[in-house]
Amino acid sequence: MLPWWAFLAITLYCYLFPFFRPLSLAPAFSIFIFMALVAPVGVFWAIYAGAVMALILGIKDFVIVSR
């Protein structure tokens, strides 16, 4: 597992690059970051957090949403 500061740096980089509409999902991303930093560390939480982050990034970059 990553330390909290490394997790925060990696998720912010993934969310802000490419810089395409970062404010559209900022509330959902902020809640996700808060929950990820407060939740207890474990394998299942890491899998869940990775899946939620992938969904947030997929929706933000229009990978999942059909145009």
N, C-alpha and C positions, 0 to 999 in steps of 0.2 A: 504494500500500500504506500501511496505517496504521502509526504508530509502535507499539511494543509496549505502552506504557502506555494508549494509546487503544483498542487491540484488547482489552486486559484489562478496561478499564472498560466497554466496550460489551458484551462477552460476559458479564460478571458481572451487568450490568443485565438483559440478556435472560434469563439463567438464573434470577435471583432474583425477577423480576417477571413474572407474579403469583406471590406466595409460596405456592405449592401443592406440597408435598412436595419441597423442594429437596434433602433428604438422600437421597432414594431413588436418584438417579443421581450423587451427589457423587463417588464414586470414578471413574466414567467421565468425568465432566466435568473432574476434576483431572488425569487422564492426558491428556485432550485439550488442556487449557491448557498443560501441560508440553511436549507434543510440538509444539504450535503455536508456542511461544516458542523452542524449540530448533532447529526445522527451518529450512532455508535459505529465504529469501524468493524467491517466484516466482509466476507466474500460475497454474500448475497446482496448486501447493500451496494457493493462495488459494481456488481452486475446490473442491478436496478438503476443505479446512477448513470452508468454507461449507456443503458438503453434510453433513458429519459434525455440524456444529452444528445444522443444521436437523433432522437425525434425532434428536439428543439432545433438543432442545426439543419435537419432535413426540411423542416417547415420553413425556417428562416431563409434558406437558400433555394427554395422551391424545387428541391429534389424529390420530395414525397408528393407535393401538391401537383395535380395535373393542371396544366395551363389551358 
